[in-house]
Amino acid sequence: MKVVAISGFSVISQDGAASQSLYIDTLGLPMTRDGDYAFVDGFPGAHHFGVWPLKNAAEACFGTPEWPDDIAIPTASVEFELESPEAVAEAVTEMEARGQIFIHPARTEPWGQTVARFISPEGVLTGLSYAPWLHQN
């Protein structure tokens, strides 16, 4: 077997309206609503797939290997790549104005990625990101 790409990623939502609002209305993804299901085909592919230990995700988000008891433990993460570090900061400001709560604000990690993270309505650790190496020609 040879896997050649991530062919799909879907969140599984218990509150479809809240999820569709986040992804379509707030993030502006070009999704089609088809009843309770929303989707986009031909969306640019994933640049990364990993198995991220919870202790490492906690360290990235909170600076400690322990996930806080007052925040639901995520079972997946997804990051949406933006065009610049400034675009990440602007998106955070825009989303906070719409009521989105972030785990941490936009910040530049030691490896050069600018990222801000929040928990989606489905419990997915969601990042707005600018990874410079993805923008090199």
C-alpha positions in Angstrom: 0.0 0.0 0.0 1.2 3.5 -0.8 -0.7 6.4 0.7 -0.3 9.4 -1.6 -2.3 12.1 0.1 -4.7 13.0 2.8 -7.9 12.7 0.8 -10.2 14.2 3.4 -10.5 15.5 6.9 -13.9 16.2 8.5 -14.8 17.3 12.0 -17.6 15.3 13.6 -20.0 17.8 15.1 -22.7 17.5 17.7 -23.8 21.1 16.9 -23.7 21.4 13.1 -25.0 25.0 13.1 -22.1 26.2 15.5 -19.5 24.3 13.4 -20.8 25.6 10.1 -20.8 29.1 11.5 -17.2 28.8 12.6 -15.8 27.3 9.4 -18.0 29.1 6.8 -19.0 32.4 8.5 -16.0 33.1 10.7 -13.1 31.5 8.9 -14.6 32.1 5.5 -13.9 28.6 4.1 -15.5 28.2 0.7 -17.8 25.4 1.8 -21.1 24.2 0.3 -24.0 23.6 2.6 -25.9 20.4 1.7 -28.5 20.0 4.4 -26.7 19.2 7.7 -23.4 18.5 5.9 -21.0 21.2 4.7 -17.9 20.5 2.5 -15.4 21.8 0.1 -13.8 19.6 -2.6 -10.5 20.6 -4.2 -9.3 22.5 -1.1 -5.5 22.9 -1.1 -3.9 19.8 0.4 -2.5 19.2 3.8 1.2 20.1 4.3 1.5 18.0 7.5 0.1 15.0 9.2 1.2 13.8 12.6 0.5 11.9 15.7 0.9 14.6 18.4 1.1 13.4 22.0 -1.3 15.3 24.3 1.6 16.2 26.6 3.4 17.9 23.6 0.2 19.7 22.6 -0.2 20.9 26.2 3.4 22.1 26.2 2.8 24.0 22.9 -0.4 25.6 24.2 0.2 26.1 27.9 3.9 25.7 28.5 3.3 22.6 30.7 3.0 18.9 29.8 -0.4 18.7 31.6 -3.6 19.6 29.8 -5.8 21.8 32.0 -8.8 20.2 33.6 -11.1 23.0 32.6 -10.6 22.7 28.9 -11.9 19.6 27.0 -9.1 17.3 25.8 -8.9 17.4 22.0 -8.7 14.3 20.0 -7.4 16.0 16.8 -5.8 19.2 15.7 -6.1 21.2 12.5 -4.2 24.3 11.4 -5.3 26.8 8.8 -2.4 28.4 7.0 -2.6 32.2 6.5 -0.4 34.4 4.3 1.7 36.2 6.9 2.3 36.5 10.7 0.4 39.8 10.5 -2.6 38.0 9.0 -2.6 35.5 11.9 -2.7 38.4 14.4 -5.5 40.2 12.4 -7.5 37.0 12.2 -7.3 36.5 16.0 -8.6 40.1 16.5 -11.4 39.6 14.0 -12.5 36.3 15.5 -12.3 37.5 19.1 -14.6 40.4 18.1 -17.0 37.7 17.0 -16.7 36.0 20.4 -14.1 33.3 19.7 -12.0 32.4 22.8 -8.4 31.5 22.1 -6.2 29.2 24.2 -3.3 31.5 23.4 -2.8 34.6 21.2 -0.7 34.7 18.1 2.9 34.1 18.9 6.0 33.0 17.1 7.3 29.6 18.3 11.1 28.9 18.5 11.0 27.0 15.2 9.6 30.1 13.4 5.9 29.3 13.1 3.4 32.0 14.1 0.3 30.4 15.5 -2.8 31.1 17.7 -5.0 28.2 18.9 -8.5 27.7 20.0 -10.9 24.7 20.6 -13.6 24.3 18.0 -17.2 23.5 18.8 -16.4 19.8 18.1 -13.4 19.8 20.5 -10.7 20.0 17.8 -7.5 21.9 18.7 -7.6 24.5 15.9 -4.7 26.8 14.9 -4.4 29.8 12.7 -0.8 29.5 11.4 1.9 31.0 9.3 4.8 28.6 8.8 7.5 30.4 6.7 8.8 27.2 5.1 5.4 26.6 3.5 5.8 29.9 1.6 9.2 29.4 0.1 9.4 29.1 -3.6 
